[in-house]
Amino acid sequence: MALNSTLLIILFIVFFLNIILFFKIWKMTNTVEKIYELSLTKSGYELVEAEHEHHGYIVKKFVKKNE
């Protein structure tokens, strides 16, 4: 009986730590995306939002600035 309760506690701790790890990785992914956008902006690109011709949704893309 004691073995089952200790196993349950260990599984709960592992489950909880996996949830924390998931959100930390998700946050890092967003940070990497922001760094990527910043580096493109510093390299002479600009973010342009345009409406898709056929479907009507907004498309974001980087294009080289005309200097």
C-alpha positions, 0 to 999 in steps of 0.5 A: 500500500505504501508503494502505491502512494509513493508511486502516485506522489512521484507520478504527480511530481513528474506530471507537474514538472512536465507542465511547467517545462511545456510552458517554459519551452512555449515562452522560449519559442515566442522569444526566439520568434521576437529575436528573429523579427528584430534581426530581420528589422535590423538587417533592412527588412520591414514587416508588411501586412497584406490581405490575401487576394482570394481568402481575405485573411491577413498575411504578415511577411518581411520584405526588403526595404527599398533604399 
